[in-house]
Amino acid sequence: MTEKFAPAFATEGVAHPRQIAGEGTPDAAWQAWQGLRQLPPVAAHELVTPGQRAIIVAPHPDDEVLACGGLLQLLAAQGTRTVVVAATDGDASHPGSAMYPPAQLARLRAKESEAALRALIPAGQPVPQVIRARLPDGGVTSQVGALQSLLEQLLRADDVVFTTWRQDGHPDHEACGYATAQAARQCGATVVELPVWTWHWAEPGDRRVPWHRARRLALDAAALQRKRDAIACYATQLHPDPSTGQPAILPPHVLARLTHPYEVCFL
């Protein structure tokens, strides 16, 4: 039975709103924090061993690259079979836009993701299979049961499932994390959680973040450049919308926190 889900705004009984507003914690503050450099290292082959599948549950088109674009490359290089589950089509990112009405935006964002995966994975290596759940963008919380059911049908006991952290701050991200954890528990799969918006609302050493579970996956210069090239494919998210005056969804200060020669995961 699926438990009722609501986005969590408390840790260990203490209320801590995780607000995604303004520019958030500057990347310079994160880079100056010794704790980030001291995170234990982890390798792709330790996360997903030979013969295992990797399943990436992405709340929106672009999260699969922002959260683990480097990991996807390393998995492809070691021959891992990888499946990306796109929870939503991302069609609500530009409300009221004359330039990007929802139906058109859904098509554009799907094409952006396809282009990004091609940019990410070198020729000759396996590109991830993509499964589109087509849940409502901004409404995954109300569809946790549907996502959990889909994942239960997909997952096997020896799979490793990567998804956004259950307390990442964005309701869709948290709902994906929750549904994934529930499905994995039913199937016996392993879950690895990924912070995306955490870097925005949290601060270095923040007690709301499970640093004891955090590991650091190193990326070489070529992998980081391919990740940046893949991010550049998401044009709808990188530029302002002149029809509404809305700024870019992924402005430089957001991307700065997600494009370093490492990625962080919670085991």
C-alpha positions as CSV (number, residue, x, y, z in Angstrom):
1,M,0.0,0.0,0.0
2,T,1.3,3.5,-0.9
3,E,1.7,5.7,2.1
4,K,0.3,9.3,1.9
5,F,3.1,11.6,0.9
6,A,3.6,15.3,1.6
7,P,6.8,17.2,1.0
8,A,8.9,17.2,4.2
9,F,9.8,20.4,5.8
10,A,11.2,19.1,9.0
11,T,14.2,17.1,10.0
12,E,14.3,15.2,13.3
13,G,11.3,17.1,14.5
14,V,12.7,20.6,14.0
15,A,10.9,22.8,11.4
16,H,13.3,24.0,8.7
17,P,11.7,25.6,5.7
18,R,13.8,24.9,2.6
19,Q,13.0,27.9,0.5
20,I,14.1,28.1,-3.1
21,A,14.1,31.9,-3.5
22,G,16.5,34.6,-4.5
23,E,20.0,33.6,-5.6
24,G,20.6,31.2,-2.7
25,T,23.9,30.3,-1.1
26,P,26.7,31.6,-3.4
27,D,28.8,28.9,-5.0
28,A,31.9,30.6,-3.6
29,A,30.7,29.8,-0.1
30,W,30.4,26.1,-1.0
31,Q,33.8,26.1,-2.6
32,A,35.4,27.7,0.5
33,W,33.9,25.0,2.8
34,Q,36.5,22.4,3.8
35,G,33.8,19.9,4.5
36,L,32.9,19.6,0.8
37,R,36.5,18.8,-0.1
38,Q,36.7,16.2,2.7
39,L,33.7,14.1,1.5
40,P,34.7,10.5,1.0
41,P,35.3,9.6,-2.6
42,V,33.2,7.0,-4.5
43,A,33.7,5.5,-8.0
44,A,31.1,4.7,-10.6
45,H,32.0,1.0,-10.4
46,E,31.4,1.1,-6.7
47,L,27.9,2.6,-7.1
48,V,26.9,0.3,-10.0
49,T,28.8,-3.0,-10.3
50,P,29.1,-5.0,-13.5
51,G,25.8,-6.7,-14.4
52,Q,23.7,-4.2,-12.5
53,R,21.3,-1.7,-14.2
54,A,21.2,2.0,-13.3
55,I,17.8,3.6,-13.2
56,I,17.7,7.4,-13.1
57,V,14.4,9.0,-11.9
58,A,14.4,12.6,-13.1
59,P,11.6,15.0,-11.9
60,H,12.0,17.3,-15.0
61,P,13.8,17.2,-18.3
62,D,17.3,18.4,-17.4
63,D,17.5,17.0,-13.9
64,E,19.1,13.8,-15.2
65,V,22.1,15.9,-16.4
66,L,22.2,18.5,-13.7
67,A,22.1,15.9,-10.9
68,C,24.3,13.1,-12.5
69,G,25.5,14.0,-16.0
70,G,29.0,13.0,-15.0
71,L,27.9,9.7,-13.5
72,L,25.9,8.9,-16.7
73,Q,29.1,9.3,-18.7
74,L,31.1,7.0,-16.4
75,L,28.3,4.4,-16.4
76,A,28.2,4.4,-20.2
77,A,32.0,4.0,-20.3
78,Q,31.8,0.9,-18.1
79,G,29.0,-0.5,-20.3
80,T,26.2,-0.2,-17.7
81,R,22.7,-0.5,-19.0
82,T,21.0,2.7,-18.0
83,V,17.3,3.8,-18.0
84,V,16.1,7.4,-17.5
85,V,12.6,7.7,-16.1
86,A,11.4,11.2,-16.9
87,A,8.7,11.8,-14.4
88,T,7.2,14.9,-16.0
89,D,7.6,16.6,-19.4
90,G,8.5,19.9,-17.7
91,D,5.6,21.7,-19.4
92,A,4.8,24.0,-16.5
93,S,8.2,25.8,-16.3
94,H,6.9,28.9,-18.2
95,P,3.4,29.7,-16.9
96,G,1.4,32.1,-19.0
97,S,4.1,32.2,-21.7
98,A,3.1,33.0,-25.3
99,M,6.5,31.8,-26.4
100,Y,6.3,28.4,-24.6
101,P,2.7,27.2,-24.3
102,P,2.6,23.9,-22.4
103,A,2.1,21.5,-25.3
104,Q,4.9,23.1,-27.3
105,L,7.1,23.2,-24.2
106,A,6.6,19.5,-23.5
107,R,7.8,18.7,-27.1
108,L,10.7,21.1,-26.9
109,R,11.9,19.8,-23.5
110,A,11.8,16.2,-24.7
111,K,13.9,17.1,-27.7
112,E,16.3,19.0,-25.5
113,S,16.8,16.0,-23.3
114,E,17.4,13.8,-26.3
115,A,20.0,16.2,-27.6
116,A,21.6,16.5,-24.1
117,L,22.0,12.8,-23.8
118,R,23.7,12.6,-27.2
119,A,26.0,15.4,-26.2
120,L,26.8,13.7,-23.0
121,I,27.6,10.2,-24.1
122,P,30.5,9.8,-26.6
123,A,29.9,8.0,-29.9
124,G,30.0,4.2,-29.6
125,Q,28.8,4.1,-26.0
126,P,25.3,3.2,-25.0
127,V,22.8,6.1,-24.6
128,P,20.3,5.6,-21.8
129,Q,16.8,4.4,-22.7
130,V,14.2,7.0,-21.8
131,I,10.8,6.2,-20.3
132,R,8.3,9.1,-20.0
133,A,5.8,8.9,-17.2
134,R,4.1,12.1,-18.3
135,L,3.0,13.1,-14.7
136,P,1.9,16.7,-14.2
137,D,4.8,19.1,-13.9
138,G,4.5,20.7,-10.5
139,G,2.0,18.0,-9.4
140,V,4.1,14.9,-8.8
141,T,3.2,15.0,-5.1
142,S,-0.4,14.1,-6.1
143,Q,0.8,11.3,-8.3
144,V,3.3,9.5,-6.0
145,G,1.3,6.3,-6.1
146,A,1.3,6.3,-9.9
147,L,5.0,6.9,-10.1
148,Q,5.7,4.2,-7.4
149,S,3.6,1.7,-9.3
150,L,5.5,2.4,-12.6
151,L,8.8,2.0,-10.8
152,E,7.7,-1.2,-9.1
153,Q,6.9,-2.7,-12.5
154,L,10.3,-1.6,-13.9
155,L,12.7,-2.3,-11.0
156,R,14.6,-5.5,-10.3
157,A,16.2,-6.4,-7.0
158,D,19.8,-5.9,-8.3
159,D,19.1,-2.4,-9.8
160,V,20.6,0.8,-8.5
161,V,18.2,3.7,-8.6
162,F,19.4,7.3,-8.6
163,T,16.9,10.1,-7.9
164,T,16.6,13.5,-6.3
165,W,16.9,13.7,-2.5
166,R,13.7,13.3,-0.5
167,Q,14.3,16.7,1.1
168,D,15.8,18.6,-1.9
169,G,13.4,21.5,-1.5
170,H,11.3,21.3,-4.7
171,P,8.1,19.3,-4.2
172,D,8.5,17.4,-7.5
173,H,12.0,16.4,-6.5
174,E,11.0,15.3,-3.0
175,A,8.0,13.3,-4.4
176,C,10.3,11.5,-6.9
177,G,12.7,10.7,-4.1
178,Y,9.8,9.4,-1.9
179,A,8.2,7.3,-4.7
180,T,11.6,5.8,-5.7
181,A,12.4,4.9,-2.1
182,Q,9.0,3.2,-1.6
183,A,9.3,1.3,-4.9
184,A,12.9,0.2,-4.2
185,R,11.9,-1.0,-0.7
186,Q,9.2,-3.2,-2.3
187,C,11.6,-4.5,-5.0
188,G,14.8,-4.8,-3.0
189,A,16.7,-2.3,-5.2
190,T,19.3,0.1,-4.0
191,V,18.6,3.8,-3.8
192,V,21.1,6.6,-4.2
193,E,19.8,10.2,-3.7
194,L,21.1,13.3,-5.4
195,P,21.0,16.9,-4.2
196,V,20.1,19.5,-6.8
197,W,18.2,22.4,-5.2
198,T,19.9,21.6,-1.8
199,W,22.8,23.7,-2.9
200,H,20.5,26.7,-3.2
201,W,18.8,26.7,0.2
202,A,21.3,24.9,2.4
203,E,24.5,26.4,3.8
204,P,28.0,24.8,4.3
205,G,27.8,22.4,7.3
206,D,24.0,22.7,7.3
207,R,22.6,20.2,9.9
208,R,19.5,19.6,7.7
209,V,21.7,17.8,5.1
210,P,22.9,14.2,5.7
211,W,26.6,14.9,5.2
212,H,27.4,11.5,6.8
213,R,25.8,9.8,3.8
214,A,27.5,12.1,1.2
215,R,30.1,10.8,-1.2
216,R,32.0,12.7,-3.9
217,L,32.3,11.3,-7.5
218,A,35.2,12.8,-9.3
219,L,34.9,14.0,-13.0
220,D,37.8,14.6,-15.3
221,A,38.0,17.7,-17.5
222,A,36.5,16.0,-20.5
223,A,33.6,14.6,-18.6
224,L,32.9,18.1,-17.1
225,Q,33.0,19.7,-20.5
226,R,30.5,17.1,-21.9
227,K,28.2,17.8,-19.0
228,R,28.4,21.5,-19.7
229,D,27.7,20.9,-23.4
230,A,24.7,18.8,-22.5
231,I,23.3,21.5,-20.2
232,A,23.7,23.9,-23.1
233,C,21.1,21.9,-25.0
234,Y,18.3,23.0,-22.6
235,A,17.7,26.3,-24.3
236,T,14.2,26.8,-22.9
237,Q,15.7,26.8,-19.4
238,L,18.7,29.0,-20.1
239,H,17.2,32.2,-21.4
240,P,14.7,34.7,-20.2
241,D,11.1,34.6,-21.6
242,P,10.4,37.9,-23.3
243,S,6.7,37.2,-23.5
244,T,6.4,37.1,-19.7
245,G,9.5,38.9,-18.5
246,Q,10.4,35.7,-16.6
247,P,14.1,35.3,-16.1
248,A,16.0,32.1,-17.0
249,I,15.0,29.0,-15.0
250,L,18.7,28.1,-14.9
251,P,20.7,31.3,-14.6
252,P,24.5,31.3,-14.2
253,H,24.4,31.4,-10.4
254,V,22.4,28.2,-10.3
255,L,24.5,26.4,-12.9
256,A,27.7,27.4,-11.0
257,R,26.7,25.1,-8.1
258,L,26.1,22.2,-10.4
259,T,29.1,22.2,-12.8
260,H,32.1,21.3,-10.8
261,P,34.7,18.5,-11.4
262,Y,32.7,16.3,-9.0
263,E,29.1,15.2,-8.2
264,V,27.7,14.5,-4.7
265,C,25.4,11.7,-3.9
266,F,23.8,10.4,-0.6
267,L,24.2,6.7,0.0
